[in-house]
Amino acid sequence: MNRAQRRRLKKKNKGNEKLAQKISSFSHRPDACSACDAAFDPKSKEHAATWRVVVRENPTRVSLFCPDCIQKAQEVINEHDESRPIQDVQQQES
């Protein structure tokens, strides 16, 4: 096995370790939305497809958000972006 092959193998294993850590943090997943306390059904395919899990690394914190809260947050972000003056946006891009 040459050096390039060992490096690729090492990168692949490092990615697998990160994935394993993320999967193990699912055991800490809350049973309700972290924003509005709506109940999460872990056996529902619809909930599994539409709800979002956010994992923070330091300190390790797992949050769960329902589609309504995700949509409200997105609307607030969009509203904030639209309310910013054009000059501020141009100055930040420079």
PLY file of the C-alpha trace (Angstrom):
ply
format ascii 1.0
element vertex 94
property float x
property float y
property float z
element edge 93
property int vertex1
property int vertex2
end_header
0.00 0.00 0.00
1.53 3.30 -1.02
1.35 6.65 0.75
-1.57 8.02 -1.32
-3.66 4.94 -0.58
-2.94 5.21 3.16
-3.93 8.89 3.15
-7.22 8.13 1.38
-7.96 5.34 3.85
-7.19 7.63 6.78
-9.55 10.34 5.43
-12.29 7.79 4.86
-11.98 6.45 8.41
-12.03 9.98 9.84
-15.31 10.69 8.00
-16.79 7.46 9.34
-15.85 8.46 12.90
-17.64 11.81 12.55
-20.73 10.08 11.20
-20.69 7.60 14.09
-20.52 10.48 16.58
-23.51 12.20 14.93
-25.54 8.99 14.95
-24.76 8.33 18.60
-26.00 11.82 19.52
-29.48 10.85 18.24
-29.99 9.00 21.51
-30.01 12.45 23.15
-32.74 13.72 20.79
-35.64 15.41 22.60
-39.20 14.08 22.26
-40.69 17.49 21.41
-39.89 20.59 19.38
-37.21 22.64 21.11
-39.06 25.88 20.27
-42.78 25.18 20.71
-42.91 21.82 22.55
-44.95 20.11 19.80
-44.79 16.33 20.25
-42.52 14.33 17.96
-43.58 10.84 16.92
-40.40 8.83 16.23
-42.37 6.12 14.42
-43.95 8.54 11.93
-42.34 8.67 8.49
-43.81 12.14 7.95
-42.18 13.48 11.11
-38.89 11.84 10.22
-38.94 13.50 6.80
-40.08 17.00 7.83
-38.62 17.68 11.29
-35.03 18.91 11.62
-32.40 17.82 14.09
-29.61 20.27 14.93
-26.48 18.99 16.67
-24.06 21.47 18.25
-20.57 20.23 19.04
-19.24 22.28 21.96
-20.96 21.63 24.30
-22.87 18.76 22.72
-26.50 19.79 22.39
-29.20 18.20 20.26
-32.24 20.26 19.25
-35.35 19.21 17.37
-37.53 21.59 15.35
-40.99 21.07 13.83
-41.86 22.30 10.31
-43.90 25.26 11.66
-40.98 26.58 13.71
-38.59 26.06 10.79
-40.90 28.05 8.52
-41.29 30.87 11.09
-37.53 31.10 11.51
-37.03 31.19 7.74
-39.62 34.00 7.42
-37.86 36.04 10.11
-34.52 35.57 8.35
-35.99 36.58 4.99
-37.73 39.59 6.54
-34.48 40.67 8.18
-32.59 40.36 4.88
-35.23 42.42 3.03
-35.26 45.17 5.65
-31.51 45.78 5.43
-30.57 48.83 3.35
-28.87 48.08 0.04
-25.80 50.12 1.06
-25.13 47.82 4.04
-25.29 44.76 1.82
-22.91 46.28 -0.72
-20.44 47.30 1.98
-20.36 43.79 3.44
-19.72 42.22 0.02
-16.63 44.44 -0.51
0 1
1 2
2 3
3 4
4 5
5 6
6 7
7 8
8 9
9 10
10 11
11 12
12 13
13 14
14 15
15 16
16 17
17 18
18 19
19 20
20 21
21 22
22 23
23 24
24 25
25 26
26 27
27 28
28 29
29 30
30 31
31 32
32 33
33 34
34 35
35 36
36 37
37 38
38 39
39 40
40 41
41 42
42 43
43 44
44 45
45 46
46 47
47 48
48 49
49 50
50 51
51 52
52 53
53 54
54 55
55 56
56 57
57 58
58 59
59 60
60 61
61 62
62 63
63 64
64 65
65 66
66 67
67 68
68 69
69 70
70 71
71 72
72 73
73 74
74 75
75 76
76 77
77 78
78 79
79 80
80 81
81 82
82 83
83 84
84 85
85 86
86 87
87 88
88 89
89 90
90 91
91 92
92 93
